[in-house]
Amino acid sequence: MSEENNQNARQTEQTENEEVVITEEEKRQKEAELKHLAEDYDASQIQVLEGLEAVRKRPGMYIGSTSETGLHHLVWEIVDNSIDEALAGFAHHIEVTIEPGNYITVTDDGRGIPVDIQSNTGRPAVETVFTILHAGGKFGGGGYKVSGGLHGVGASVVNALSEWLTVQVHKNGHIYQQEFRKGAIVKDLEKVGQTDKHGTVVKFQPDPDIFTDTIEYNFDTLNRRIRELAFLNKGLRISLMDNREDEPRSVHYHYEGGIKEYVSYINKNKETLFDEPIYLEGEQDDIEVEVAMQYTDGFHSNILSFANNIHTFEGGMHESGIKSALTRTINDYARTAKILKDNDSNLSGEDVREGLGLIVSVRHPDPQFEGQTKMKLGNSEVRTIVDRLFSEHFEKFLLENPTIGRKIVDKGLVASKARMAAKRARDMTRKKSGLEISNLPGKLADCTSRVPDESELFIVEGNSAGGSAKQGRSRHFQAILPIRGKILNVEKASMDRILANEEIRSLFTAMGTGWENEFDIEKARYHKLVIMTDADVDGAHIRALLLTLIYRYMRPILDAGYVYIAVPPLYQVRQGKKVHYVNSDKELDEYLSTLAPSPKPAIQRYKGLGEMDAEQLWETTMDPEHRTLLQVQVEDAVEADQIIDMLMGDRVGPRRDFIEENATYATIDL
């Protein structure tokens, strides 16, 4: 053993010595290489992206993406400039037109972009605005007190990402025009005519080399935002026209009441506690605050916040200020009016917000946005200002309108009782069945993976389909939760009734996220929640009920893009050994036309998922390689809220009107 040890030691020593020699040799080689690189690496190798080249090189840094969202963002950058003219009191009408070929024209009647020489560049100001990043009237030069643009780089970015762009300025009795191509100047600014108008006209064609997904503008997407801008800027007229079809479409918006009319709009299908929305406004330290609010008899609140016309989806300081002021002011009034006695508990924020539709809009000279999507207002001083201004005005309103004040407090008291009942139901439910992740529902066939990113939860209608899904799934990443029949319509139910529903409890528990105020998306056990129901009327109804539940009580998973709808085939076509599946009657006709006339194909119409065996269900609906999943997205929360309330709520009138208006578009598969 000792001889072996000595021999090993000698080998180790020899190896170490060799390593030292090799390392020294490598070191000399490295030094030589570095010297060679240093000689070659000089200033000529530093790339400078001049002008707007950087924008074309990395467009996502400036407009978020080059998908359909980024395409529409170009319009908002130009419209924001016109809105700024309106905020400054100079523009009164803005027109947005989608022209044939999908180019855009934005016209306003503001002062017109300056055409005189800009001192720093020695070029016309309008050219500077469209060719130099961070050039404009929004950077402390006194052009605008408040700006709606988020980054202040709009015009130049749109120019850089357009195949061509033309700007016309109507000013001082003349029409000035300049033309660009992919950000570069094609024609210098020149006078092209006389005019008695004033304002700016911008025309641009998005560059298909940049927007490779699509350059086709969506009328509905533009319409939603333009309507929103009209609500947020009272008195401003905004028009949208689409000239791409033989019969042009146009809409025109003009709201003298501003966000007061916006609240009426979001509550239009709901039963309100009082007719006129409450409107309050004030200003402090150059920060303007507007609030409009109205209560309904529903269970859900709808609070929208805006900063300089930008929808702050993630809230922020203005939303925090309004919530704390609302809770405190209502409780103070309730005690002053002797509605709440000394020994009564205060109403919670959740209580006073039940059934509330509220919009808060602030205008700030220097807004600071933060959050994952840069849609959260971070200015800390805004919270204090909004709290103070709202408290003063709302307290005065309640004292001057005791009838409305009483209705608001009574609404909160009813909500408080329901909240306590829901808490008792929740506690009892936890004791009885364990509404915890550690105690998953017995009907859940879970997957083996514990990685949420790859895990999928299929909500399947019926036990037979659930059985096929359990047998056919990939056990590693696919979990199955069968539900029995139609779940409770949560739009018409209080929280205690919702928690008493076994199917809903099973879904809450399986997802692991909790619900309402306890909801935590970080605890989601699956990042795909797939609704898989039959392709019939009952299946569509169950899907609608589930989506209503998710929208009202699990909204973050919807916003995160976790919710999908499975698309099972409608027909199986078998000809000899060849089997093919199609999803519609149209697809069936198209496929049959491609088949040889003999032999005659056998066609099976699936009435439900239960008619498929495990292998068929996997092949057609669950296999990631072949399935079709539709991702559920909420592009317009206001519209979604209205549709859910109309279709699933208590009021029959709006639902009947909707059915009568759309009955001609309905089809029946026989």
C-alpha positions in Angstrom: 0.0 0.0 0.0 2.9 2.4 0.9 4.6 1.7 -2.5 1.3 2.5 -4.3 0.9 5.7 -2.4 4.4 6.8 -3.3 3.8 6.0 -6.9 0.5 8.0 -6.9 2.2 10.9 -5.2 4.9 10.9 -7.9 2.3 10.9 -10.7 0.4 13.7 -9.0 3.5 15.8 -8.7 4.4 15.1 -12.3 0.9 16.1 -13.4 1.0 19.3 -11.4 4.4 20.2 -12.9 3.1 19.6 -16.4 0.0 21.8 -15.6 2.2 24.6 -14.5 4.2 24.5 -17.7 1.0 24.4 -19.8 -0.6 27.2 -17.9 2.5 29.4 -18.5 2.4 28.6 -22.2 -1.3 29.4 -22.4 -0.6 32.6 -20.6 2.0 33.7 -23.1 -0.4 32.8 -26.0 -3.3 34.8 -24.3 -1.0 37.9 -24.0 -0.1 37.7 -27.6 -3.7 37.4 -28.6 -4.7 40.3 -26.4 -1.9 42.5 -27.9 -3.1 41.6 -31.4 -6.7 42.4 -30.6 -5.7 45.7 -28.9 -3.9 46.7 -32.1 -6.9 45.9 -34.3 -9.6 47.3 -31.9 -9.8 51.0 -32.5 -12.4 53.8 -32.9 -13.3 52.5 -36.4 -14.9 49.5 -34.8 -17.3 51.6 -32.7 -20.7 51.6 -34.5 -22.7 54.8 -34.2 -26.4 54.6 -35.2 -27.1 58.1 -36.5 -30.5 59.8 -36.6 -33.3 57.3 -36.3 -31.3 54.2 -37.2 -31.5 53.1 -33.6 -35.3 53.1 -33.7 -35.4 50.9 -36.8 -32.7 48.6 -35.3 -34.6 48.1 -32.0 -38.2 49.2 -32.6 -39.5 47.2 -29.6 -37.6 49.6 -27.2 -39.8 52.5 -28.4 -43.2 51.0 -29.2 -43.2 47.8 -27.1 -43.5 45.3 -30.0 -43.7 45.1 -33.8 -47.0 43.0 -33.5 -50.5 44.4 -34.0 -50.1 46.2 -30.6 -47.1 48.1 -31.8 -48.8 48.9 -35.1 -51.7 50.6 -33.4 -49.2 52.3 -31.0 -48.0 54.4 -33.9 -51.4 56.0 -34.2 -51.5 56.8 -30.5 -48.1 58.6 -30.7 -49.4 61.0 -33.3 -52.9 61.4 -31.8 -51.2 62.1 -28.4 -49.6 65.2 -30.0 -53.0 66.4 -31.1 -54.4 65.7 -27.7 -51.6 67.8 -26.1 -52.9 70.7 -28.3 -56.4 70.1 -26.9 -55.1 69.9 -23.3 -53.4 73.3 -23.9 -56.7 74.7 -25.1 -55.9 75.1 -28.8 -57.3 72.1 -30.6 -61.1 71.3 -30.6 -61.4 68.5 -33.2 -59.2 65.6 -34.1 -59.9 63.2 -37.0 -58.3 59.8 -37.5 -58.8 58.1 -40.9 -57.8 54.6 -42.0 -57.2 55.0 -45.7 -57.2 52.3 -48.5 -53.9 50.5 -48.3 -53.9 50.8 -44.5 -52.2 54.2 -44.2 -53.3 56.6 -41.5 -54.2 60.3 -41.6 -54.4 62.3 -38.3 -55.8 65.8 -38.6 -56.2 68.4 -35.8 -57.2 72.1 -35.7 -54.5 73.1 -33.2 -51.8 75.8 -33.7 -49.8 73.7 -36.1 -46.3 72.5 -35.4 -43.8 75.5 -35.6 -42.2 75.9 -39.0 -39.6 78.5 -38.2 -35.9 77.6 -37.7 -35.0 75.8 -34.5 -31.9 77.4 -33.1 -30.0 74.3 -31.9 -30.4 72.4 -35.2 -30.6 75.2 -37.7 -33.4 73.4 -39.4 -37.2 74.0 -39.4 -38.8 73.0 -36.1 -41.3 70.6 -37.7 -38.4 68.7 -39.3 -36.6 68.6 -36.0 -39.7 67.1 -34.3 -39.9 64.3 -36.9 -36.2 63.5 -37.2 -34.6 63.9 -33.8 -35.5 61.8 -30.7 -36.6 63.7 -27.6 -37.3 66.9 -29.6 -40.6 68.6 -29.1 -42.5 71.0 -26.9 -42.8 68.6 -23.9 -39.4 68.9 -22.3 -39.6 72.0 -20.2 -39.6 74.5 -23.1 -43.0 76.0 -22.2 -44.8 74.4 -25.2 -47.2 72.3 -23.0 -48.1 72.5 -19.3 -49.3 68.8 -19.4 -48.5 66.2 -22.0 -50.3 63.0 -22.7 -47.3 61.4 -24.4 -45.7 58.8 -22.3 -42.2 59.1 -23.7 -42.2 62.3 -25.7 -40.5 60.6 -28.7 -43.7 60.0 -30.7 -43.4 61.8 -34.0 -39.8 60.8 -34.7 -40.4 57.2 -33.8 -43.5 57.0 -36.1 -41.4 58.5 -38.9 -38.6 56.0 -38.4 -41.0 53.0 -38.5 -43.0 54.2 -41.5 -42.4 53.3 -45.1 -43.3 56.9 -45.8 -44.6 59.9 -43.9 -45.9 63.3 -44.9 -46.6 66.2 -42.6 -48.7 69.3 -43.5 -48.8 72.3 -41.3 -51.6 74.9 -41.8 -50.2 78.1 -40.3 -50.0 81.8 -40.9 -52.2 81.6 -44.0 -49.8 79.0 -45.7 -49.7 75.3 -46.1 -46.2 73.9 -45.4 -45.3 70.3 -46.4 -42.4 67.9 -45.8 -42.0 64.3 -46.9 -40.0 61.5 -45.4 -39.2 57.9 -46.2 -38.2 55.4 -43.4 -37.2 58.4 -41.3 -35.0 60.1 -43.9 -35.9 63.4 -45.5 -37.2 63.1 -49.1 -38.2 66.7 -49.5 -37.4 69.7 -47.5 -40.1 71.8 -45.9 -41.8 73.9 -48.6 -44.9 76.1 -49.0 -47.4 74.2 -51.2 -50.5 76.5 -50.9 -52.6 79.0 -49.2 -55.2 78.3 -46.4 -57.4 80.0 -43.9 -57.2 77.0 -41.5 -54.8 76.1 -38.7 -53.5 72.8 -37.5 -51.5 69.7 -38.5 -52.1 66.8 -40.9 -49.9 63.7 -40.5 -50.1 60.8 -43.0 -48.0 57.7 -42.6 -47.8 54.2 -44.0 -46.3 51.6 -41.5 -43.2 49.9 -42.9 -44.0 46.2 -43.7 -40.3 45.4 -43.2 -40.7 46.4 -39.5 -44.3 45.2 -38.9 -43.9 41.7 -40.4 -47.0 40.2 -38.6 -49.5 42.6 -40.1 -50.0 46.2 -41.3 -53.8 46.0 -41.2 -55.4 48.3 -38.8 -58.3 47.1 -36.6 -61.2 49.5 -36.6 -62.6 48.3 -33.2 -59.2 48.6 -31.5 -58.9 52.2 -32.7 -62.5 52.9 -31.9 -62.2 51.8 -28.2 -59.3 54.1 -27.5 -60.7 57.1 -29.4 -63.9 56.8 -27.5 -61.9 56.7 -24.3 -59.9 59.8 -25.2 -63.2 61.7 -26.0 -64.5 60.8 -22.5 -61.3 61.9 -20.8 -61.1 65.3 -22.6 -64.5 66.9 -22.1 -65.6 69.1 -24.9 -63.1 67.6 -27.4 -64.6 66.2 -30.7 -62.8 63.1 -32.0 -63.8 61.3 -35.2 -62.7 58.0 -36.6 -63.3 57.1 -40.3 -62.5 53.9 -42.2 -62.3 54.4 -46.0 -61.1 50.9 -46.8 -64.5 49.5 -47.8 -66.9 50.4 -50.5 -69.2 51.8 -47.8 -67.0 53.9 -45.4 -67.6 53.6 -41.6 -67.4 56.6 -39.3 -68.0 57.4 -35.6 -67.9 60.7 -33.9 -67.5 61.4 -30.2 -68.1 64.5 -28.2 -68.8 64.5 -24.5 -69.4 67.8 -22.7 -69.7 65.9 -19.4 -66.3 64.1 -19.8 -65.7 61.3 -17.3 -69.2 61.9 -15.8 -70.6 60.6 -19.0 -68.0 57.8 -19.0 -69.3 56.5 -15.7 -72.9 56.6 -17.1 -71.5 54.6 -20.1 -69.9 51.9 -18.0 -73.1 51.6 -15.9 -75.5 51.8 -18.8 -76.9 48.2 -18.4 -77.0 48.3 -14.6 -79.5 49.4 -12.0 -78.1 52.5 -10.3 -78.8 53.8 -6.8 -79.1 57.3 -8.0 -79.6 58.9 -11.5 -76.7 61.4 -11.9 -73.1 60.3 -11.4 -71.3 62.4 -8.8 -68.6 64.6 -10.3 -65.8 66.3 -8.4 -62.7 68.2 -9.6 -59.9 70.2 -8.1 -56.3 71.4 -8.6 -53.3 71.7 -6.3 -49.6 72.3 -7.1 -50.5 72.3 -10.9 -51.9 68.7 -10.5 -55.5 68.5 -11.8 -57.8 65.9 -10.4 -61.2 64.7 -11.8 -63.4 62.0 -10.2 -66.8 60.7 -11.3 -68.6 57.9 -9.5 -72.0 56.2 -9.3 -73.2 53.2 -7.3 -75.2 50.2 -8.7 -77.0 47.4 -7.0 -74.4 44.9 -8.2 -71.7 43.1 -6.2 -68.7 44.2 -8.3 -66.7 47.4 -8.4 -65.3 48.9 -11.6 -62.6 51.5 -10.8 -60.6 53.0 -13.8 -57.7 55.3 -13.3 -55.9 57.5 -15.8 -52.9 59.8 -15.7 -52.5 62.3 -18.5 -55.0 60.3 -20.6 -53.0 57.1 -20.1 -54.9 54.2 -18.7 -53.0 53.1 -15.6 -54.1 49.4 -15.6 -51.9 48.7 -12.5 -53.3 51.6 -10.6 -50.8 53.7 -8.6 -50.8 56.6 -6.2 -53.9 58.3 -7.5 -55.9 55.1 -7.2 -54.5 54.5 -3.7 -55.5 58.0 -2.7 -59.0 57.7 -3.9 -59.6 54.4 -2.2 -58.4 55.5 1.2 -60.3 58.8 1.0 -63.5 57.0 -0.1 -63.4 54.6 2.9 -62.6 57.3 5.5 -65.1 59.9 4.2 -68.0 57.4 4.0 -67.3 56.2 7.6 -67.0 59.7 8.9 -70.3 60.7 7.3 -72.0 57.6 8.6 -71.0 58.5 12.1 -71.9 62.1 11.7 -75.3 61.2 10.4 -75.7 58.7 13.3 -76.2 55.8 10.8 -73.2 54.0 12.5 -73.4 54.0 16.2 -70.4 54.3 18.6 -70.1 50.5 19.1 -70.5 49.7 15.4 -67.4 48.7 13.4 -66.3 50.8 10.5 -67.1 49.8 7.0 -64.2 48.3 5.2 -62.8 49.5 1.8 -64.3 46.4 0.3 -67.7 47.3 1.7 -67.8 50.8 0.4 -66.6 49.8 -3.1 -69.2 47.2 -3.7 -71.3 48.1 -6.8 -69.2 51.2 -7.4 -68.3 52.5 -10.8 -65.6 55.2 -10.4 -63.2 57.0 -12.7 -60.2 59.0 -11.4 -58.2 61.1 -13.9 -55.2 63.2 -13.0 -53.1 65.5 -15.1 -49.5 65.9 -13.9 -46.7 68.1 -15.3 -44.2 65.4 -14.7 -45.8 61.9 -14.4 -43.6 59.0 -13.3 -44.7 55.6 -14.5 -43.6 52.3 -13.1 -44.7 48.7 -12.8 -44.2 45.8 -15.1 -46.0 47.4 -18.0 -45.1 51.0 -17.1 -48.8 51.6 -16.5 -48.7 52.4 -12.8 -48.5 56.0 -11.5 -45.6 56.4 -9.1 -45.6 60.0 -8.0 -46.0 59.9 -4.2 -47.3 63.4 -3.9 -50.4 62.5 -6.0 -51.7 60.2 -3.3 -51.9 63.0 -0.8 -53.3 65.5 -3.3 -56.0 63.1 -4.6 -56.9 62.1 -1.0 -57.3 65.7 0.2 -59.2 67.1 -2.8 -61.6 64.1 -3.0 -62.2 64.1 0.7 -63.1 67.8 0.8 -65.4 67.7 -2.2 -67.0 64.3 -1.4 -67.7 65.2 2.3 -69.4 68.4 1.1 -71.5 66.5 -1.4 -72.7 64.0 1.2 -73.7 66.7 3.6 -75.6 68.5 0.9 -77.2 65.4 -0.5 -78.3 63.3 2.6 -80.7 61.1 0.6 -77.8 59.9 -1.7 -75.5 59.7 1.3 -77.9 57.4 3.1 -78.2 55.1 0.0 -74.4 54.9 -0.2 -74.0 54.0 3.5 -76.9 51.5 3.4 -75.2 49.8 0.4 -72.0 49.5 2.4 -73.8 48.1 5.4 -75.5 45.4 3.3 -72.1 44.6 1.8 -70.5 44.4 5.3 -73.1 41.8 6.4 -72.6 39.8 3.2 -68.8 39.9 3.8 -69.2 38.6 7.3 -71.5 35.9 6.1 -68.9 35.0 3.4 -66.2 34.9 6.0 -68.2 32.5 8.1 -68.9 30.4 5.0 -65.2 30.4 4.1 -64.1 29.3 7.5 -66.8 26.6 7.7 -65.8 25.4 4.2 -62.2 25.2 5.1 -63.1 23.1 8.2 -65.4 20.8 6.3 -63.4 20.2 3.0 -60.2 22.1 3.5 -59.9 24.9 0.9 -56.2 24.6 0.9 -53.5 23.6 -1.6 -52.4 20.8 0.6 -55.9 19.2 0.4 -56.8 19.1 -3.3 -60.3 18.1 -4.4 -60.8 14.4 -4.7 -62.1 14.6 -8.3 -58.9 16.3 -9.5 -56.6 14.0 -11.4 -53.4 16.0 -10.9 -50.3 16.0 -13.0 -46.9 14.8 -11.7 -45.1 18.0 -12.7 -44.8 20.7 -10.0 -43.6 23.4 -12.5 -46.4 25.8 -13.2 -45.0 27.0 -16.5 -45.5 23.6 -18.1 -48.6 22.4 -16.1 -52.1 22.5 -17.6 -55.5 22.2 -15.9 -58.3 21.0 -18.1 -61.8 21.8 -16.8 -63.9 19.1 -18.5 -67.7 18.9 -18.7 -69.2 15.7 -17.5 -67.8 12.5 -15.9 -67.7 10.5 -19.2 -65.6 13.1 -20.9 -63.6 13.5 -17.7 -62.8 9.8 -17.8 -61.6 9.9 -21.4 -59.5 12.9 -20.7 -57.9 11.3 -17.6 -57.0 8.2 -19.7 -55.8 10.1 -22.8 -53.9 12.9 -21.2 -50.1 13.2 -20.6 -50.0 12.6 -16.9 -46.7 14.5 -16.6 -48.1 18.0 -17.3 -51.9 17.7 -17.8 -54.4 17.7 -14.9 -58.1 17.0 -15.3 -60.9 18.5 -13.2 -64.4 17.3 -14.2 -67.3 19.4 -13.3 -70.9 18.3 -13.0 -73.5 20.3 -14.9 -73.7 24.1 -14.9 -72.0 26.0 -12.1 -73.6 28.9 -10.3 -74.0 32.2 -12.1 -71.7 34.3 -10.0 -73.0 37.5 -11.5 -76.2 37.1 -9.5 -74.7 35.6 -6.3 -73.1 36.8 -3.1 -69.8 35.4 -1.9 -71.3 33.1 0.7 -73.4 31.4 -2.0 -70.4 31.2 -4.3 -68.3 29.4 -1.7 -71.2 27.0 -1.0 -70.9 25.8 -4.6 -68.8 22.6 -4.7 -67.7 23.0 -8.3 -66.5 26.5 -7.7 -64.7 25.5 -4.5 -62.9 22.7 -6.4 -61.6 25.1 -9.1 -60.4 27.7 -6.5 -58.6 24.9 -4.6 -57.1 23.2 -7.7 -55.7 26.5 -9.0 -54.2 27.3 -5.6 -54.5 31.1 -6.0 -57.3 31.8 -3.6 -60.0 34.3 -4.6 -61.0 38.0 -4.4 -58.8 40.0 -2.0 -56.8 36.8 -1.1 -56.0 36.1 -4.7 -52.3 35.6 -5.3 -51.3 34.7 -8.9 -47.8 33.7 -7.8 -49.4 30.6 -6.2 -51.0 29.5 -9.4 -50.3 25.8 -9.8 -50.9 25.8 -13.5 -50.1 28.4 -16.2 -52.7 27.0 -18.6 -56.3 26.8 -17.5 -58.1 25.1 -20.4 -61.9 25.1 -20.6 -63.0 22.0 -22.5 -66.7 21.7 -23.0 -69.1 20.2 -25.6 -69.6 22.0 -28.9 -73.3 22.6 -28.3 -75.6 25.1 -26.6 -75.1 23.6 -23.1 -71.4 23.5 -23.5 -71.3 27.2 -24.6 -73.4 28.1 -21.5 -71.1 26.2 -19.2 -68.1 28.0 -20.8 -69.8 31.4 -20.4 -70.5 30.6 -16.7 -66.8 29.6 -16.1 -65.5 32.7 -17.9 -67.8 34.9 -15.8 -66.4 33.3 -12.6 -62.8 33.8 -13.8 -63.4 37.4 -14.9 -65.1 38.4 -11.6 -63.0 36.4 -9.1 -59.8 35.2 -10.8 -59.2 38.2 -13.1 -55.3 38.2 -12.7 -55.0 34.8 -14.4 -57.0 36.2 -17.3 -54.8 39.3 -17.6 -51.7 37.0 -17.4 -52.9 35.0 -20.4 -53.4 31.7 -18.5 -57.0 31.0 -19.7 -57.7 29.0 -22.9 -60.6 27.4 -24.6 -60.1 24.0 -26.2 -61.5 23.5 -29.7 -62.7 19.8 -30.1 -63.5 18.7 -33.6 -67.1 18.7 -34.8 -66.7 15.8 -37.3 -64.6 12.8 -37.9 -64.3 11.8 -41.6 -63.1 8.2 -42.3 -62.3 7.0 -45.8 -60.6 3.6 -45.8 -57.7 3.8 -43.3 -57.5 7.6 -43.5 -59.1 9.5 -40.6 -59.5 13.3 -40.6 -61.1 15.7 -38.1 -62.7 19.1 -39.0 -64.0 21.9 -36.7 -67.0 23.3 -38.7 -69.5 22.6 -41.5 -67.5 24.8 -43.9 -64.3 22.9 -43.2 -66.2 19.6 -43.7 -67.4 20.7 -47.2 -64.0 21.9 -48.2 -62.4 18.6 -47.1 -65.0 16.4 -48.8 -64.4 18.2 -52.0 -60.8 17.1 -52.0 -61.6 13.3 -51.5 -61.8 10.8 -54.3 -65.4 10.0 -55.3 -65.0 6.4 -54.2 -65.2 4.9 -51.7 -67.8 6.9 -49.9 -66.4 8.5 -46.6 -68.0 7.7 -43.3 -68.9 10.9 -41.4 -69.4 11.0 -37.6 -70.8 14.1 -36.0 -69.6 14.5 -32.4 -72.4 15.7 -30.1 -70.1 15.8 -27.1 -66.7 15.0 -25.8 -68.0 11.8 -24.2 -68.4 10.3 -27.6 -64.6 10.3 -28.1 -62.4 7.6 -26.7 -59.2 8.5 -24.8 -57.0 8.2 -27.9 -59.2 10.4 -30.1 -59.5 13.1 -27.4 -55.7 13.2 -27.0 -55.1 13.3 -30.8 -57.6 16.0 -31.5 -57.9 18.2 -28.5 -55.2 17.7 -25.9 -52.0 16.8 -27.8 -49.9 20.1 -28.0 -48.6 19.0 -31.4 -52.0 19.0 -33.0 -54.6 20.7 -30.8 -56.2 24.1 -31.3 -56.4 26.3 -28.2 -57.9 29.8 -28.2 -56.4 32.2 -25.7 -58.9 34.3 -23.8 -57.9 38.0 -23.7 -59.6 41.1 -22.4 -58.6 44.0 -24.6 -61.3 46.3 -23.2 -62.2 45.7 -19.6 -65.1 48.2 -19.8 -66.7 46.4 -22.7 -66.2 43.0 -21.1 -67.8 44.2 -17.9 -70.8 45.5 -19.8 -71.2 42.3 -21.8 -71.0 40.0 -18.8 -73.4 42.2 -16.8 -75.8 42.3 -19.7 -75.8 38.6 -20.5 -75.4 37.2 -17.0 -77.0 39.8 -14.8 -80.6 40.4 -13.5 -81.8 43.0 -16.0 -83.8 41.4 -18.8 -84.3 44.5 -20.9 -80.7 45.0 -22.2 -80.4 41.2 -22.8 -83.6 41.1 -24.8 -82.5 44.1 -26.9 -79.1 42.4 -27.5 -80.8 39.2 -28.7 -83.2 41.1 -31.0 -80.3 43.1 -32.5 -78.1 40.1 -33.1 -80.6 37.3 -33.8 -80.0 37.6 -37.5 -76.4 36.6 -37.1 -77.1 33.4 -35.1 -76.6 30.1 -36.8 -77.7 26.6 -35.8 -75.6 23.4 -36.6 -78.0 20.6 -37.4 
